[in-house]
Amino acid sequence: MLQNAAGEPAPDYVLIVFSSDPRFWVPRTRRTQQVRPDLNGRFIARDLPAGGYLVAAVTDVEDGQWNDPAFLAALAASSPVTITLAEGDRKIQNIRIAGR
């Protein structure tokens, strides 16, 4: 679930879910996904392989920008949420955005 600082759904954001390992910051990888939350703030990233991931919420992203290593490096430097997935894991991750 993605929420704003007041605890309300934040459907105007885009979530970028990407590997914490820069070796996987390449185009067309299963380890990088752009996900939009629904009106209730719920989001799902599917079929991610096991590994470490970073999750960042952004308001503006150009089509395909999530495949740009420089863009992902900037997101990684912005203190995103970190998660680790084991094979077959399903995780629930609530994210609250500061500000707004």
WOPE-V80617 format. One record per run of one state. SS is the DSSP state (~ for helix, > for strand, _ for the rest). FROM is the first residue (numbers start at 1). LEN is the number of residues. Records with the same first field share a line. If there is no record, write none. Layout:
SS=FROM-LEN + FROM-LEN
This chain:
_=1-1 + 4-5 + 10-4 + 20-2 + 25-7 + 37-14 + 59-6 + 68-1 + 77-4 + 86-9 + 97-4
>=2-2 + 9-1 + 14-6 + 32-5 + 51-8 + 81-5 + 95-2
~=22-3 + 65-3 + 69-8
